[in-house]
Amino acid sequence: MDIRHRNNVTITGNPEGPVVVLAHGFGCDQNMWRLTVPALAEDYRVVLFDYVGSGGSDLAAFTEDRYATLSGYARDVVEVCEALDLRDAAFVGHSVSAMVGVLAADMAPERIGSLVMVAPSPRYIDDDGYRGGFSAADIDELLESLESNYLGWSAAMAPVIMGNGERPELGEELTNSFCATDPDMARVFARTTFLSDSRDDLKTVRVPTLVLDCVQDVIAPREVGAYVHRAVPGSTLVTLDATGHCPHLSAPEATNAAITGFLAELR
């Protein structure tokens, strides 16, 4: 199988530079990084891709068994890295992709040398001594709504997830991205995302890690960013002056500055 075709791999930037892999979150695709790529392209070789079931990926490669767990998405990452023979790459993961990156780094430590987690959450459901931001009933209702009317759910939820209500074009973009995703595949990814619990996986991280959270984010509250920071040994936490769950779109300058500053320290 041609992994590059399967995952719609795009390579840009400086062919001689260190490698940065950009990974999108649920309901999105690699186009969500378009405001970040220019900040990296001069100094880094930038690899973008779509998870199977998203964007321009080969939808025929989707199987529910594989993608019903985050490890299936992590295997996508590892296989892309193997196909390109990437070593010691910096993996930048948005939202659920932050946890996918943790799993991929554990699966193939020679491939991933550092992590940047943008608005990460290891568990969305509150637990004893842990605030994920949602009750179990909240998530059940969210998934039930998504599964019964995906397009309606997308139109209602995307602006909430994006935040920045004074800039409705951002919410519209996320809505369009959600609506462009195959509903059946989106349902699987949503269940995998919102029912996941990756807290124990954070203990496996052995690479330099930057955690980026926002001052206000309904999907990943600041308590979650602080939890991730505490759980990942030696990690750096930066709270962006940004609202919403997609700071690489709503506050690209601050997001890019944090990412490039972190990467520069690794060189």
Sine and cosine of phi, psi and omega as CSV:
sin_phi,cos_phi,sin_psi,cos_psi,sin_omega,cos_omega
0.00,0.00,0.69,-0.73,0.05,-1.00
-0.99,0.14,0.98,-0.20,-0.07,-1.00
-0.89,0.46,-0.59,0.81,-0.02,-1.00
-0.88,0.48,-0.66,0.75,0.04,-1.00
-0.95,0.32,-0.69,0.72,-0.05,-1.00
-0.83,0.56,-0.68,0.73,-0.06,-1.00
-0.97,-0.25,0.24,0.97,0.08,-1.00
0.77,0.64,0.78,0.63,-0.10,-0.99
-0.95,0.32,0.70,-0.71,0.09,-1.00
-0.84,-0.55,0.71,-0.70,0.03,-1.00
-0.84,-0.54,0.78,-0.62,-0.03,-1.00
-0.58,-0.81,-0.04,-1.00,0.05,-1.00
1.00,0.06,-0.41,-0.91,-0.09,-1.00
-0.99,0.12,0.92,-0.38,-0.07,-1.00
-0.90,0.43,-0.31,0.95,-0.01,-1.00
-0.99,-0.12,-0.07,1.00,-0.10,-1.00
-1.00,0.10,0.21,-0.98,0.13,-0.99
-0.86,0.51,0.45,-0.89,-0.10,-0.99
-1.00,-0.01,0.71,-0.70,0.15,-0.99
-0.84,-0.54,0.81,-0.59,0.05,-1.00
-0.97,-0.24,0.81,-0.59,0.00,-1.00
-0.96,-0.28,0.83,-0.56,-0.08,-1.00
-0.86,-0.52,0.80,-0.60,-0.07,-1.00
-0.99,0.12,0.22,-0.98,0.01,-1.00
-0.99,-0.14,-0.15,-0.99,-0.01,-1.00
-0.84,0.54,0.68,-0.73,0.09,-1.00
0.96,0.27,0.10,0.99,-0.09,-1.00
-0.89,-0.46,-0.09,-1.00,0.12,-0.99
-0.48,-0.87,-0.08,-1.00,-0.12,-0.99
-0.90,0.43,-0.34,0.94,0.02,-1.00
-0.88,0.47,-0.36,0.93,0.01,-1.00
-0.90,0.43,-0.25,0.97,-0.01,-1.00
-0.99,-0.13,0.18,0.98,-0.14,-0.99
-0.90,0.45,-0.41,0.91,0.02,-1.00
-1.00,0.04,-0.17,0.99,0.04,-1.00
-1.00,-0.08,-0.59,0.81,-0.07,-1.00
-0.81,0.59,-0.72,0.70,-0.02,-1.00
-0.87,0.50,-0.48,0.88,0.01,-1.00
-0.96,0.28,-0.31,0.95,-0.05,-1.00
-0.96,-0.29,-0.41,0.91,-0.26,-0.97
-0.88,0.47,-0.52,0.86,-0.06,-1.00
-0.94,0.35,-0.61,0.80,-0.12,-0.99
-0.96,-0.28,-0.30,0.95,-0.14,-0.99
-0.79,-0.61,0.48,-0.88,0.19,-0.98
-1.00,0.08,0.89,-0.46,-0.16,-0.99
-0.96,-0.27,0.81,-0.58,0.02,-1.00
-0.92,-0.39,0.82,-0.57,0.08,-1.00
-0.87,-0.50,0.43,-0.90,0.01,-1.00
-0.37,-0.93,0.22,-0.98,0.12,-0.99
-0.90,-0.43,0.72,-0.69,0.14,-0.99
-0.88,0.48,0.50,-0.87,0.07,-1.00
-0.86,0.51,0.79,-0.61,-0.08,-1.00
0.97,-0.24,-0.14,0.99,-0.04,-1.00
-0.83,-0.56,0.43,-0.91,0.15,-0.99
0.79,0.61,-0.75,-0.66,-0.04,-1.00
-1.00,-0.09,0.36,0.93,0.01,-1.00
-0.93,0.36,0.21,-0.98,0.05,-1.00
-0.99,0.15,0.98,-0.21,-0.08,-1.00
-0.91,0.42,-0.38,0.93,0.01,-1.00
-0.92,0.38,-0.29,0.96,-0.01,-1.00
-1.00,0.08,-0.05,1.00,-0.06,-1.00
-0.98,0.22,0.75,-0.66,0.17,-0.98
-0.74,-0.67,0.69,-0.72,-0.06,-1.00
-0.89,0.45,-0.59,0.81,-0.01,-1.00
-0.85,0.53,-0.71,0.70,-0.05,-1.00
-0.93,0.36,-0.69,0.72,-0.16,-0.99
-1.00,-0.09,0.23,0.97,0.11,-0.99
-0.99,0.12,-0.05,1.00,0.09,-1.00
-0.72,-0.69,0.43,-0.90,0.02,-1.00
-0.90,0.44,-0.42,0.91,0.01,-1.00
-0.90,0.44,-0.47,0.88,0.07,-1.00
-0.90,0.43,-0.65,0.76,0.05,-1.00
-0.95,0.33,-0.57,0.82,0.07,-1.00
-0.90,0.44,-0.58,0.81,0.06,-1.00
-0.90,0.43,-0.59,0.81,0.12,-0.99
-0.83,0.57,-0.74,0.68,-0.02,-1.00
-0.88,0.48,-0.76,0.65,-0.03,-1.00
-0.88,0.47,-0.66,0.75,-0.03,-1.00
-0.93,0.36,-0.57,0.82,0.11,-0.99
-0.90,0.44,-0.71,0.71,0.02,-1.00
-0.88,0.48,-0.65,0.76,0.01,-1.00
-0.93,0.37,-0.67,0.74,-0.02,-1.00
-0.88,0.47,-0.55,0.83,0.00,-1.00
-1.00,-0.10,-0.01,1.00,-0.06,-1.00
0.79,0.61,0.75,0.66,0.03,-1.00
-0.99,0.16,0.63,-0.78,0.05,-1.00
-0.69,-0.72,0.67,-0.74,0.06,-1.00
0.85,0.52,0.58,0.82,-0.02,-1.00
-0.96,0.26,0.47,-0.88,0.18,-0.98
-1.00,0.03,0.82,-0.58,-0.03,-1.00
-0.96,-0.28,0.87,-0.49,0.02,-1.00
-0.95,-0.31,0.93,-0.36,-0.06,-1.00
-0.89,-0.47,0.76,-0.65,0.03,-1.00
-1.00,-0.08,0.72,-0.69,0.12,-0.99
0.85,0.52,-0.83,-0.55,-0.04,-1.00
-0.88,0.48,-0.42,0.91,0.02,-1.00
-0.91,0.41,-0.35,0.94,0.08,-1.00
-0.88,0.48,-0.68,0.74,0.02,-1.00
-0.96,0.27,-0.55,0.84,0.10,-0.99
-0.87,0.50,-0.65,0.76,0.03,-1.00
-0.89,0.45,-0.62,0.79,0.06,-1.00
-0.86,0.50,-0.71,0.70,0.00,-1.00
-0.92,0.40,-0.67,0.74,-0.01,-1.00
-0.90,0.43,-0.64,0.77,0.01,-1.00
-0.91,0.42,-0.53,0.85,0.05,-1.00
-0.96,0.27,-0.60,0.80,0.01,-1.00
-0.93,0.36,-0.63,0.77,-0.11,-0.99
-0.66,-0.75,0.95,0.31,-0.09,-1.00
-0.87,0.49,-0.41,0.91,0.01,-1.00
-0.96,0.28,-0.30,0.95,-0.07,-1.00
-1.00,0.01,-0.54,0.84,-0.11,-0.99
-0.87,-0.50,0.87,-0.49,-0.09,-1.00
-0.96,-0.27,-0.18,0.98,0.03,-1.00
-0.31,-0.95,0.34,-0.94,-0.04,-1.00
-0.77,-0.64,0.66,-0.75,0.22,-0.98
-0.86,-0.51,0.87,-0.49,-0.02,-1.00
-0.97,-0.26,0.92,-0.40,-0.02,-1.00
-0.98,-0.19,0.92,-0.39,-0.02,-1.00
0.80,0.60,0.82,0.57,-0.06,-1.00
-0.99,0.17,0.37,-0.93,0.20,-0.98
-0.51,-0.86,0.85,-0.53,0.03,-1.00
-0.99,0.15,-0.30,0.95,0.04,-1.00
-0.35,-0.94,0.78,-0.62,-0.07,-1.00
-1.00,0.02,-0.36,0.93,-0.07,-1.00
-1.00,-0.07,0.73,-0.69,0.05,-1.00
-0.85,0.53,0.50,-0.86,0.03,-1.00
-0.59,-0.81,0.15,-0.99,0.04,-1.00
-0.84,0.55,0.87,-0.49,0.01,-1.00
0.96,0.27,0.16,0.99,-0.03,-1.00
-0.66,-0.75,0.74,-0.67,0.07,-1.00
-0.93,-0.36,0.93,-0.36,0.06,-1.00
-1.00,-0.08,-0.28,0.96,0.04,-1.00
0.94,-0.35,-0.23,0.97,-0.05,-1.00
-0.68,-0.73,0.55,-0.83,0.19,-0.98
-0.99,0.12,0.25,-0.97,0.06,-1.00
-0.87,0.49,-0.61,0.80,0.02,-1.00
-0.91,0.42,-0.61,0.79,0.05,-1.00
-0.85,0.53,-0.74,0.67,-0.06,-1.00
-0.93,0.36,-0.64,0.77,0.06,-1.00
-0.85,0.52,-0.69,0.73,0.00,-1.00
-0.92,0.40,-0.66,0.75,0.02,-1.00
-0.87,0.49,-0.73,0.69,-0.04,-1.00
-0.94,0.35,-0.60,0.80,0.03,-1.00
-0.90,0.43,-0.68,0.74,0.03,-1.00
-0.90,0.43,-0.68,0.73,0.00,-1.00
-0.88,0.47,-0.68,0.74,-0.07,-1.00
-0.97,0.26,-0.45,0.89,-0.03,-1.00
-1.00,0.09,-0.50,0.87,-0.03,-1.00
-0.45,-0.89,0.99,0.15,-0.12,-0.99
-0.89,0.46,-0.68,0.74,-0.04,-1.00
-0.92,0.38,-0.64,0.76,0.05,-1.00
-0.91,0.42,-0.66,0.75,0.04,-1.00
-0.87,0.49,-0.70,0.72,-0.01,-1.00
-0.87,0.50,-0.70,0.71,-0.03,-1.00
-0.91,0.42,-0.54,0.84,-0.03,-1.00
-0.99,0.13,-0.64,0.77,-0.16,-0.99
-1.00,0.02,-0.56,0.83,-0.10,-1.00
-0.84,0.54,-0.71,0.70,0.03,-1.00
-0.90,0.44,-0.53,0.85,0.04,-1.00
-0.92,0.38,-0.70,0.71,0.01,-1.00
-0.90,0.44,-0.68,0.73,-0.03,-1.00
-0.94,0.35,-0.56,0.83,-0.10,-0.99
0.93,0.36,-0.37,-0.93,0.05,-1.00
0.81,0.59,0.80,0.60,-0.06,-1.00
-0.85,0.52,-0.39,0.92,0.03,-1.00
-0.97,0.26,-0.12,0.99,0.05,-1.00
-0.83,-0.56,0.96,0.28,-0.13,-0.99
-0.87,0.49,-0.37,0.93,0.00,-1.00
-0.89,0.45,-0.46,0.89,0.03,-1.00
-0.94,0.35,-0.71,0.71,0.05,-1.00
-0.89,0.45,-0.61,0.79,0.03,-1.00
-0.90,0.44,-0.62,0.78,0.01,-1.00
-0.90,0.44,-0.69,0.73,0.01,-1.00
-0.92,0.38,-0.63,0.78,0.08,-1.00
-0.84,0.55,-0.74,0.67,-0.02,-1.00
-0.89,0.46,-0.61,0.80,0.03,-1.00
-0.91,0.41,-0.72,0.69,0.04,-1.00
-0.85,0.52,-0.71,0.70,-0.09,-1.00
-0.94,0.35,-0.35,0.94,0.03,-1.00
-0.99,0.14,-0.15,0.99,-0.01,-1.00
-1.00,0.06,0.68,-0.73,0.03,-1.00
-0.83,0.56,0.83,-0.56,-0.10,-0.99
-0.85,0.53,-0.65,0.76,-0.02,-1.00
-0.91,0.41,-0.64,0.77,0.02,-1.00
-0.96,0.30,-0.58,0.82,0.05,-1.00
-0.90,0.43,-0.60,0.80,0.02,-1.00
-0.88,0.48,-0.67,0.74,0.01,-1.00
-0.90,0.43,-0.73,0.68,-0.02,-1.00
-0.89,0.46,-0.62,0.78,0.00,-1.00
-0.90,0.44,-0.73,0.69,0.02,-1.00
-0.88,0.47,-0.69,0.72,0.01,-1.00
-0.87,0.50,-0.67,0.74,-0.04,-1.00
-0.94,0.35,-0.84,0.54,-0.22,-0.98
-0.98,0.18,-0.26,0.97,0.06,-1.00
-0.98,-0.22,0.07,1.00,-0.06,-1.00
-0.97,0.25,0.42,-0.91,0.13,-0.99
-0.64,-0.76,0.99,-0.17,-0.08,-1.00
-0.96,-0.29,0.30,0.95,-0.08,-1.00
-0.86,0.51,-0.69,0.73,0.00,-1.00
-0.92,0.40,-0.49,0.87,-0.01,-1.00
-0.92,0.40,-0.45,0.90,0.00,-1.00
-0.87,0.49,-0.47,0.88,-0.01,-1.00
-0.93,0.36,-0.28,0.96,-0.04,-1.00
-0.99,0.10,-0.19,0.98,-0.10,-0.99
-0.92,0.38,0.78,-0.62,-0.02,-1.00
-0.79,-0.62,0.26,0.96,-0.06,-1.00
-0.87,-0.49,0.38,-0.93,0.08,-1.00
-0.81,0.58,0.72,-0.70,-0.12,-0.99
-0.68,-0.74,0.73,-0.68,0.12,-0.99
-0.94,-0.34,0.79,-0.61,0.05,-1.00
-0.95,-0.32,0.84,-0.54,0.02,-1.00
-0.92,-0.40,0.86,-0.51,0.16,-0.99
-0.84,-0.54,0.06,-1.00,-0.07,-1.00
-0.88,-0.48,0.37,-0.93,-0.02,-1.00
-0.90,0.44,-0.45,0.89,0.04,-1.00
-0.55,-0.83,0.84,-0.54,-0.05,-1.00
-0.45,-0.89,0.92,-0.40,-0.07,-1.00
-0.95,0.31,-0.38,0.93,-0.03,-1.00
-1.00,0.04,-0.64,0.76,-0.01,-1.00
-0.74,-0.67,1.00,0.08,-0.02,-1.00
-0.87,0.49,0.26,-0.97,-0.06,-1.00
-0.87,0.49,-0.49,0.87,0.06,-1.00
-0.86,0.52,-0.53,0.85,-0.01,-1.00
-0.95,0.32,-0.70,0.72,0.06,-1.00
-0.86,0.52,-0.67,0.75,0.03,-1.00
-0.90,0.44,-0.63,0.78,0.02,-1.00
-0.89,0.45,-0.73,0.69,0.00,-1.00
-0.87,0.49,-0.70,0.72,0.01,-1.00
-0.86,0.52,-0.72,0.70,0.01,-1.00
-0.91,0.41,-0.58,0.82,-0.11,-0.99
-0.98,0.19,-0.42,0.91,-0.03,-1.00
-0.99,-0.13,0.92,-0.40,-0.07,-1.00
-0.84,0.54,0.78,-0.63,0.10,-0.99
0.95,0.31,0.20,0.98,-0.04,-1.00
-0.96,0.28,0.31,-0.95,0.07,-1.00
-0.93,-0.37,0.73,-0.69,0.03,-1.00
-0.93,-0.36,0.79,-0.61,0.09,-1.00
-0.82,-0.57,0.84,-0.55,0.08,-1.00
-1.00,-0.08,0.91,-0.42,-0.04,-1.00
-0.97,0.22,0.59,-0.81,0.11,-0.99
-0.98,0.22,0.96,0.29,-0.11,-0.99
-0.49,-0.87,0.44,-0.90,0.09,-1.00
-0.87,-0.50,0.42,-0.91,-0.02,-1.00
1.00,-0.03,0.07,-1.00,-0.14,-0.99
-0.99,-0.13,-0.02,1.00,-0.06,-1.00
-0.78,-0.62,0.92,0.39,-0.09,-1.00
-0.91,0.42,-0.36,0.93,0.04,-1.00
-0.93,0.36,-0.26,0.97,0.11,-0.99
-0.97,-0.25,-0.62,0.78,-0.08,-1.00
-1.00,0.06,-0.46,0.89,0.01,-1.00
-0.63,-0.78,0.89,0.45,-0.13,-0.99
-0.90,0.44,-0.55,0.83,-0.05,-1.00
-0.90,0.43,-0.74,0.68,0.00,-1.00
-0.91,0.40,-0.66,0.75,0.00,-1.00
-0.90,0.44,-0.73,0.68,-0.02,-1.00
-0.90,0.43,-0.63,0.78,0.00,-1.00
-0.90,0.45,-0.65,0.76,0.02,-1.00
-0.91,0.40,-0.67,0.74,-0.02,-1.00
-0.92,0.39,-0.75,0.66,-0.06,-1.00
-0.93,0.37,-0.55,0.83,0.07,-1.00
-0.89,0.45,-0.69,0.72,0.04,-1.00
-0.89,0.45,-0.72,0.70,-0.02,-1.00
-0.90,0.43,-0.61,0.79,-0.02,-1.00
-0.89,0.46,-0.58,0.82,0.00,-1.00
-0.93,0.36,-0.36,0.93,-0.02,-1.00
-1.00,0.09,-0.29,0.96,-0.10,-0.99
-0.97,0.23,0.00,0.00,0.00,0.00
